[in-house]
């Protein structure tokens, strides 16, 4: 479900490492569904959160 939900942002997700992309999609769905934000906001927040988690910040 998640990949289809964020198809419009595929170009941004394809630039990420595979593990970060999967994590970002997971977070994006959570942000979009539970935080009631737009898809663009959800994907921005999710990519940031996934990158920060990878770097252990």
C-alpha positions as CSV (number, residue, x, y, z in Angstrom):
1,X,0.0,0.0,0.0
2,X,2.7,2.5,1.0
3,X,4.6,2.4,-2.3
4,X,1.4,3.2,-4.3
5,X,0.4,5.9,-1.9
6,X,3.7,7.8,-2.6
7,X,4.2,7.1,-6.3
8,X,4.3,10.8,-7.0
9,X,7.5,11.0,-4.9
10,X,9.2,8.0,-6.5
11,X,12.0,10.3,-8.0
12,X,12.9,11.5,-4.5
13,X,12.8,8.0,-3.0
14,X,14.9,6.4,-5.7
15,X,17.8,8.7,-4.8
16,X,18.0,7.1,-1.3
17,X,19.7,3.9,-0.2
18,X,17.4,0.9,-0.2
19,X,17.3,0.6,3.6
20,X,16.6,4.3,4.0
21,X,13.9,4.2,1.3
22,X,12.1,1.3,3.1
23,X,12.2,3.1,6.4
24,X,11.2,6.4,4.9
25,X,8.1,4.7,3.3
26,X,7.2,3.2,6.6
27,X,7.5,6.6,8.4
28,X,5.7,8.5,5.6
29,X,2.7,6.2,5.9
30,X,2.6,6.7,9.6
31,X,2.9,10.5,9.3
32,X,0.3,10.7,6.6
33,X,-2.3,8.5,8.4
34,X,-1.8,9.4,12.0
35,X,-0.5,13.0,11.9
36,X,-3.0,14.0,9.3
37,X,-0.4,15.9,7.2
38,X,-0.1,16.1,3.4
39,X,1.8,13.5,1.4
40,X,4.5,16.1,0.7
41,X,4.9,16.9,4.4
42,X,4.8,13.2,5.2
43,X,7.5,12.2,2.7
44,X,9.8,15.2,3.8
45,X,9.5,14.3,7.5
46,X,9.9,10.6,6.8
47,X,13.1,11.0,4.8
48,X,14.5,13.3,7.4
49,X,13.7,10.9,10.2
50,X,15.1,7.9,8.3
51,X,18.4,9.7,7.5
52,X,18.7,10.8,11.2
53,X,18.1,7.3,12.4
54,X,20.7,6.0,10.1
55,X,23.2,8.5,11.3
56,X,22.1,7.9,14.9
57,X,21.4,11.6,15.6
